[in-house]
Amino acid sequence: MTEKVFALYKGNEKTVEKVIFDENLNYIHMVFNKNEGLPEHISNSNVYMTVVRGTLSIGLDEQDTHKYEAGTLLKIPVGTKMNVRNADQETLELIVVKAPAP
């Protein structure tokens, strides 16, 4: 078998799943329920964030929090202060790709 296959978590409980962490990129699958999210932090790489399900509430640097629905892809540059949250009732599911790998 040439390819390597990864199975992503399919549930609704809070999950931060580091699916691929190699020298090329980091591929992270995240699931958050209402009022869950990540600690505020500074991005250590370029971040490509896809909203798979639910609505993302995100504050970047000093701007107000913006909301993004499923089907949205955000490109966030390295060195950006990030505050990632689910402020809504529906479960939030994200795919986060960091490239190049930090």
C-alpha positions, 0 to 999 in steps of 0.5 A, spaced: 500 500 500 503 506 497 498 511 501 497 512 508 490 512 511 488 516 517 481 516 520 478 522 523 474 522 529 467 523 528 463 524 534 461 531 538 465 531 544 471 536 545 477 533 541 484 536 538 486 531 534 493 531 531 492 527 525 499 529 521 505 532 524 511 531 520 516 536 517 512 538 511 505 540 515 501 539 521 494 537 520 489 538 526 482 536 526 478 539 532 471 539 535 468 544 540 462 544 543 458 551 546 463 555 550 469 551 548 475 553 544 483 554 544 487 558 549 489 565 546 495 564 542 500 567 537 500 563 530 507 559 529 506 558 522 501 560 516 494 557 518 489 555 513 483 553 517 477 550 514 470 550 518 467 543 516 461 544 521 458 549 525 460 557 526 467 559 528 468 565 532 475 568 532 478 574 534 485 575 530 490 580 533 486 587 535 480 586 531 473 584 533 471 577 533 468 575 527 464 569 525 464 564 520 460 558 517 461 551 515 464 551 508 469 557 510 476 557 509 481 562 513 488 563 511 491 566 517 499 569 517 504 567 522 505 571 528 497 573 528 494 573 535 488 568 535 482 567 539 478 561 537 472 559 540 465 556 539 460 561 541 454 558 538 449 552 540 451 547 534 458 543 535 464 546 531 468 542 527 475 545 524 481 542 520 487 546 521 493 546 516 499 549 518 504 550 513 510 550 513 510 545 519 513 550 525 
